[in-house]
Amino acid sequence: MNILLIYPIFPKTFWSYEKILELVDRKVLLPPLGLVTVAAILPQEWNFKLVDRNIRAVTESEWEWADLVILSAMIVQKEDLLDQIKEAKRRGKLVAVGGPYPTSVPHEVQGVGTDFLILDEGEITLPMFVEAIQRGETSGIFRATEKPDVTSTPIPRFDLLDFDAYDMMSIQFSRGCPFQCEFCDIIVLYGRKPRTKTPAQLLAELDCLYELGWRRGIFMVDDNFIGNKRNVKLLLHELKTWMKEHQYPFRFDTEASVDLAQDPELMELMVECGFAAVFLGIETPDEDSLQLTKKFQNTRSSLTDAVQSIIKAGLRPMAGFIIGFDGEKAGAGDRIVRFAEQAGIPSTTFAMLQALPNTALWHRLHKEGRLRENTDGNINQTTLMNFIATRPLEDIAREYIEAFCALYDPVKYLDRTYRCFLMMGGPSWTAPAKMPEWIIVKAFLTVIWRQGIKRETRWKFWHHLFSIIKHNPRVTEHYLAACAHNEHFLEYRQIVRDQIESQLAAYLAQGAEKPYELPRQSQKSKTEVVEKVA
């Protein structure tokens, strides 16, 4: 059987990094790990072709070749996913769809003609689908009533990927997160009990990538890499040996909860294994909002101290921020900017709060009658909130625009990045010296030309660069790479302003709604909330 795997287009977002990718002649930041894992679980006697539409379109010969089309998508890929399903059905193809977005709202992909819905996690539902295909069935819905043991997950079919098109590779060690953040769909999709692969299993995936010739960065795409600290430390002890034996061929980035800062041993292990950056869900410096949204893990100690502990250990922080929480006071955008400046966080994702389908937040707002019609929520930075907030949406949107633009002011970004790397620690090892690729040299020269000569940042650029070389030389290459990131943000902040202002104008033209007033029982004191949790 000929299987055509299609990954839909991502709209331009914070994470699309077009301008940065152009510098290094790459098309996309990360590959579709879910689809190459699907290909590994399906019968290996089947034939597979993968098309990532973020790289290129499906060819006529590929459409003709396919017996079955399989697609997977996240919610931000919704538009192109639905278009590709329609295109496949127009050509008379059987279509199977899975992934986070179809699992959350299956009726939306059913409505455009999908034949098979392979929902939840594929280790359980893909074998059910294969059995149906072997019985000659032409439609079906396959769901799981439990979470799979990921120690049975095979090595993804990395060989299906066009390595030259991607800036980083993706692997996954764990699924699930132990926390209960109200707005998060990870615990809905993957549960609150983190399940991990074995160290040998993950090292086998690295062996595969190494043998295929990969020598660049790897993103550990776990939604909370440290959700199971015991198991992740077991992995890191073995990974440290593997990296040394292979002369440090990769650098790793990942996502983790802020309580990473409370575990010096874990941070040291990560740095010694080649981890360079970690995405942290800060959300807001407003403790009342953190309590209300049940992100209690961010209230146990100073967030500024936590971030700086992570930096000093040798990890560059990337932080996620959200504006629009219930009960939020005016000036939330300014407080987020001040926090990022104080903590020394170079790059931050920043968005207005969205109620994602089937999250605890979505269910609460639905019960309160606050969800807007025809808005399913997404995590893009160019989208208005999809529910009635507790303060005027116009105020939130304008604060958001100004804060986003302030965060990525070129001078402020450069200053913040400099302060971060000046205090940054690093590993005890040094990777073997090698000649850098010309494309990397060219990218650095472009950044130096734009930020060190052409723009108003020129004096600070050279001051900061020479200071880093003098006071913390081992982070120089990493520092320049972080400087390069603002090439994307400079353009993207104008995209955010234009699109949010356009949506806001349309919203105001319809007549602004009255903000939602929280019921008295929801306005509990911090002490009451903490006592209830305890």
ZAMARGU-4260 file (C-alpha; in steps of 0.2 Angstrom, whole numbers, plus 5000, padded with zeros to 4 digits):
<rodrens>
0) 5000/5000/5000 | 5006/5017/4995 | 5005/5030/5010 | 5006/5049/5007 | 5010/5058/5023
5) 5006/5077/5022 | 5010/5090/5035 | 5000/5106/5033 | 5006/5124/5032 | 5010/5134/5047
10) 5004/5152/5046 | 5018/5165/5050 | 5020/5165/5069 | 5033/5169/5082 | 5040/5151/5079
15) 5041/5152/5060 | 5057/5161/5061 | 5058/5165/5042 | 5071/5179/5043 | 5082/5168/5053
20) 5080/5153/5042 | 5084/5164/5027 | 5101/5168/5035 | 5106/5149/5036 | 5097/5144/5020
25) 5084/5133/5029 | 5066/5131/5025 | 5058/5126/5041 | 5063/5126/5060 | 5057/5109/5064
30) 5051/5093/5055 | 5034/5084/5058 | 5040/5072/5071 | 5022/5065/5073 | 5021/5059/5055
35) 5038/5051/5055 | 5033/5042/5071 | 5016/5037/5063 | 5026/5030/5048 | 5037/5019/5060
40) 5022/5012/5069 | 5013/5007/5053 | 5017/4991/5044 | 5035/4993/5037 | 5030/4983/5021
45) 5020/4998/5016 | 5028/5012/5005 | 5029/5029/5012 | 5032/5047/5005 | 5031/5062/5016
50) 5027/5080/5010 | 5030/5094/5022 | 5020/5108/5014 | 5030/5121/5023 | 5044/5116/5011
55) 5035/5112/4995 | 5018/5107/4988 | 5012/5090/4984 | 5016/5085/4966 | 5003/5077/4954
60) 5013/5061/4953 | 5013/5060/4972 | 4994/5062/4972 | 4992/5049/4958 | 5004/5037/4967
65) 4995/5037/4984 | 4982/5024/4989 | 4979/5032/5006 | 4983/5050/5012 | 4987/5053/5031
70) 4988/5070/5038 | 4992/5077/5056 | 4990/5094/5062 | 4990/5106/5077 | 4976/5119/5078
75) 4986/5133/5070 | 4987/5122/5054 | 4968/5121/5053 | 4965/5130/5037 | 4978/5121/5027
80) 4973/5104/5034 | 4955/5106/5029 | 4960/5112/5012 | 4972/5097/5009 | 4958/5085/5015
85) 4946/5092/5002 | 4960/5091/4989 | 4963/5073/4993 | 4944/5069/4992 | 4942/5078/4976
90) 4955/5066/4969 | 4946/5051/4976 | 4958/5046/4989 | 4955/5038/5006 | 4960/5050/5019
95) 4965/5047/5037 | 4968/5061/5050 | 4975/5062/5067 | 4985/5073/5079 | 4982/5086/5092
100) 4969/5097/5082 | 4958/5082/5076 | 4959/5074/5093 | 4952/5090/5101 | 4938/5094/5088
105) 4935/5078/5077 | 4919/5085/5070 | 4928/5099/5061 | 4938/5086/5050 | 4924/5075/5048
110) 4914/5089/5040 | 4925/5090/5025 | 4925/5071/5021 | 4938/5063/5031 | 4937/5044/5030
115) 4947/5038/5045 | 4949/5048/5062 | 4965/5041/5071 | 4963/5050/5087 | 4972/5051/5104
120) 4990/5043/5104 | 4995/5032/5089 | 5003/5018/5098 | 4986/5012/5103 | 4974/5018/5088
125) 4986/5015/5073 | 4985/4996/5075 | 4966/4998/5076 | 4966/5007/5060 | 4978/4995/5052
130) 4966/4980/5057 | 4952/4990/5049 | 4961/4993/5033 | 4966/4974/5032 | 4948/4970/5034
135) 4944/4981/5019 | 4935/4994/5028 | 4934/5012/5021 | 4930/5022/5036 | 4931/5022/5055
140) 4935/5032/5071 | 4948/5025/5082 | 4950/5031/5100 | 4960/5025/5115 | 4953/5023/5133
145) 4970/5024/5141 | 4987/5031/5138 | 5001/5020/5129 | 5017/5015/5136 | 5029/5025/5126
150) 5043/5012/5129 | 5035/5003/5115 | 5037/5017/5102 | 5048/5013/5088 | 5062/5024/5081
155) 5054/5037/5070 | 5057/5036/5051 | 5069/5050/5051 | 5075/5044/5034 | 5059/5051/5026
160) 5064/5069/5030 | 5074/5081/5019 | 5087/5085/5032 | 5094/5100/5022 | 5077/5109/5024
165) 5076/5109/5043 | 5086/5120/5055 | 5084/5108/5069 | 5078/5090/5072 | 5065/5084/5084
170) 5065/5070/5096 | 5053/5066/5111 | 5058/5058/5128 | 5041/5060/5137 | 5023/5064/5136
175) 5012/5072/5149 | 5014/5085/5163 | 5011/5084/5181 | 5003/5101/5183 | 4986/5108/5181
180) 4986/5124/5172 | 4969/5129/5167 | 4972/5135/5150 | 4984/5121/5144 | 4978/5107/5132
185) 4993/5096/5135 | 4986/5088/5151 | 4970/5085/5141 | 4979/5077/5126 | 4992/5067/5136
190) 4988/5067/5154 | 4995/5072/5170 | 5006/5057/5173 | 5022/5060/5163 | 5027/5044/5153
195) 5045/5042/5147 | 5055/5032/5135 | 5070/5022/5142 | 5087/5030/5140 | 5092/5016/5128
200) 5077/5020/5117 | 5081/5038/5116 | 5100/5035/5113 | 5095/5023/5099 | 5086/5038/5091
205) 5101/5048/5092 | 5112/5034/5085 | 5100/5034/5070 | 5101/5053/5067 | 5120/5052/5069
210) 5121/5038/5056 | 5110/5048/5044 | 5123/5062/5045 | 5113/5075/5056 | 5125/5086/5065
215) 5115/5101/5070 | 5103/5106/5084 | 5090/5095/5091 | 5074/5101/5100 | 5068/5089/5114
220) 5049/5092/5110 | 5043/5086/5127 | 5030/5099/5134 | 5039/5097/5150 | 5055/5088/5149
225) 5057/5088/5168 | 5040/5081/5172 | 5047/5065/5178 | 5064/5071/5186 | 5069/5054/5191
230) 5068/5047/5174 | 5076/5062/5165 | 5091/5061/5177 | 5093/5043/5172 | 5093/5048/5154
235) 5105/5063/5156 | 5118/5052/5165 | 5118/5041/5150 | 5117/5055/5137 | 5132/5063/5145
240) 5143/5048/5141 | 5135/5046/5123 | 5139/5064/5119 | 5157/5063/5125 | 5160/5047/5115
245) 5153/5055/5099 | 5162/5071/5102 | 5147/5082/5105 | 5139/5082/5088 | 5122/5090/5094
250) 5116/5104/5105 | 5099/5102/5113 | 5085/5114/5117 | 5069/5109/5126 | 5054/5115/5136
255) 5053/5114/5155 | 5043/5120/5170 | 5051/5134/5181 | 5054/5122/5195 | 5070/5117/5185
260) 5078/5131/5194 | 5076/5122/5211 | 5086/5107/5205 | 5105/5112/5203 | 5110/5094/5199
265) 5097/5093/5185 | 5103/5109/5177 | 5121/5104/5178 | 5117/5088/5170 | 5107/5096/5156
270) 5122/5108/5152 | 5135/5095/5153 | 5124/5085/5140 | 5124/5100/5128 | 5107/5108/5132
275) 5109/5126/5127 | 5091/5134/5129 | 5075/5130/5138 | 5057/5137/5135 | 5049/5142/5151
280) 5030/5145/5154 | 5031/5160/5164 | 5014/5167/5158 | 5013/5182/5169 | 5022/5190/5184
285) 5005/5194/5192 | 5004/5181/5206 | 4985/5183/5208 | 4983/5178/5189 | 4994/5163/5192
290) 4984/5157/5206 | 4968/5159/5197 | 4974/5149/5182 | 4981/5136/5193 | 4999/5138/5189
295) 5004/5136/5207 | 5021/5130/5202 | 5026/5148/5197 | 5021/5155/5214 | 5033/5145/5225
300) 5048/5157/5224 | 5054/5172/5215 | 5052/5170/5196 | 5066/5183/5193 | 5078/5173/5204
305) 5072/5156/5196 | 5076/5163/5178 | 5092/5170/5183 | 5097/5153/5192 | 5094/5144/5175
310) 5104/5157/5166 | 5119/5156/5178 | 5118/5137/5176 | 5121/5139/5157 | 5104/5139/5149
315) 5097/5153/5139 | 5079/5155/5144 | 5065/5157/5131 | 5049/5163/5140 | 5030/5162/5136
320) 5019/5176/5142 | 5000/5178/5141 | 4989/5193/5144 | 4971/5193/5147 | 4968/5182/5163
325) 4953/5184/5173 | 4954/5198/5186 | 4969/5205/5178 | 4973/5223/5182 | 4977/5237/5170
330) 4995/5238/5165 | 4998/5219/5163 | 5008/5222/5147 | 5020/5234/5155 | 5023/5222/5170
335) 5027/5208/5158 | 5040/5220/5149 | 5047/5225/5165 | 5049/5207/5171 | 5058/5202/5155
340) 5070/5216/5157 | 5073/5213/5175 | 5076/5194/5173 | 5086/5196/5157 | 5076/5185/5146
345) 5081/5188/5127 | 5066/5180/5117 | 5048/5178/5123 | 5033/5172/5115 | 5018/5183/5120
350) 5000/5181/5116 | 4983/5185/5122 | 4974/5171/5131 | 4965/5159/5121 | 4952/5146/5127
355) 4958/5130/5118 | 4945/5116/5115 | 4941/5105/5130 | 4953/5113/5142 | 4947/5117/5159
360) 4947/5135/5155 | 4936/5131/5139 | 4924/5121/5150 | 4923/5135/5163 | 4920/5149/5150
365) 4907/5138/5141 | 4898/5136/5157 | 4898/5154/5160 | 4892/5158/5143 | 4908/5168/5139
370) 4915/5159/5123 | 4913/5169/5107 | 4904/5160/5092 | 4915/5154/5078 | 4931/5156/5087
375) 4940/5139/5092 | 4955/5148/5099 | 4973/5145/5094 | 4991/5150/5100 | 4995/5162/5087
380) 5001/5179/5092 | 4990/5188/5079 | 4973/5183/5086 | 4961/5192/5098 | 4954/5182/5113
385) 4940/5170/5109 | 4930/5174/5125 | 4923/5188/5135 | 4937/5195/5146 | 4935/5203/5163
390) 4941/5220/5157 | 4938/5228/5140 | 4946/5218/5125 | 4951/5235/5117 | 4962/5239/5133
395) 4970/5221/5133 | 4973/5222/5114 | 4982/5239/5115 | 4992/5234/5130 | 4997/5218/5120
400) 5003/5227/5105 | 5013/5240/5114 | 5021/5227/5125 | 5025/5215/5110 | 5033/5230/5101
405) 5043/5235/5116 | 5050/5218/5119 | 5057/5218/5102 | 5063/5235/5101 | 5080/5232/5093
410) 5090/5241/5106 | 5081/5234/5121 | 5082/5216/5114 | 5101/5218/5112 | 5103/5225/5129
415) 5093/5211/5137 | 5102/5198/5127 | 5119/5205/5132 | 5114/5205/5151 | 5108/5187/5149
420) 5124/5180/5141 | 5136/5191/5153 | 5129/5181/5168 | 5128/5164/5158 | 5137/5149/5164
425) 5142/5134/5153 | 5148/5116/5152 | 5165/5110/5158 | 5169/5103/5141 | 5173/5111/5124
430) 5168/5103/5108 | 5182/5099/5096 | 5186/5113/5085 | 5180/5112/5067 | 5179/5124/5052
435) 5162/5132/5052 | 5151/5130/5037 | 5151/5145/5025 | 5133/5147/5027 | 5135/5150/5045
440) 5149/5162/5043 | 5139/5171/5030 | 5124/5172/5042 | 5135/5180/5056 | 5142/5192/5044
445) 5125/5197/5039 | 5120/5200/5057 | 5136/5210/5060 | 5132/5221/5045 | 5114/5224/5049
450) 5115/5226/5068 | 5133/5232/5069 | 5134/5244/5055 | 5118/5248/5046 | 5106/5251/5061
455) 5105/5262/5076 | 5111/5247/5087 | 5128/5249/5079 | 5137/5256/5095 | 5129/5244/5107
460) 5132/5229/5096 | 5150/5231/5096 | 5152/5236/5114 | 5141/5221/5119 | 5151/5209/5108
465) 5168/5214/5114 | 5162/5214/5132 | 5156/5196/5129 | 5172/5191/5121 | 5182/5198/5135
470) 5171/5193/5150 | 5162/5177/5145 | 5171/5171/5128 | 5164/5153/5128 | 5146/5159/5125
475) 5151/5171/5110 | 5144/5160/5096 | 5128/5157/5106 | 5127/5175/5110 | 5128/5180/5091
480) 5115/5167/5087 | 5103/5175/5099 | 5106/5192/5092 | 5102/5185/5075 | 5084/5180/5082
485) 5079/5198/5082 | 5080/5198/5063 | 5063/5189/5063 | 5056/5198/5077 | 5059/5215/5069
490) 5047/5211/5055 | 5035/5200/5065 | 5031/5214/5078 | 5024/5225/5064 | 5014/5210/5058
495) 5007/5208/5075 | 5002/5226/5076 | 4994/5227/5059 | 4984/5211/5061 | 4978/5214/5079
500) 4973/5232/5075 | 4963/5226/5060 | 4954/5213/5070 | 4951/5225/5084 | 4944/5238/5072
505) 4932/5225/5065 | 4927/5220/5083 | 4924/5238/5089 | 4913/5241/5073 | 4902/5228/5079
510) 4900/5236/5096 | 4911/5231/5110 | 4904/5219/5123 | 4903/5223/5141 | 4917/5215/5151
515) 4912/5200/5161 | 4911/5202/5180 | 4918/5188/5190 | 4906/5181/5203 | 4910/5185/5221
520) 4914/5167/5225 | 4928/5168/5211 | 4936/5182/5219 | 4944/5172/5233 | 4959/5178/5242
525) 4976/5171/5239 | 4976/5162/5256 | 4960/5153/5252 | 4966/5147/5236 | 4983/5141/5243
530) 4974/5132/5258 | 4962/5123/5246 | 4976/5117/5235 | 4986/5111/5251
</rodrens>
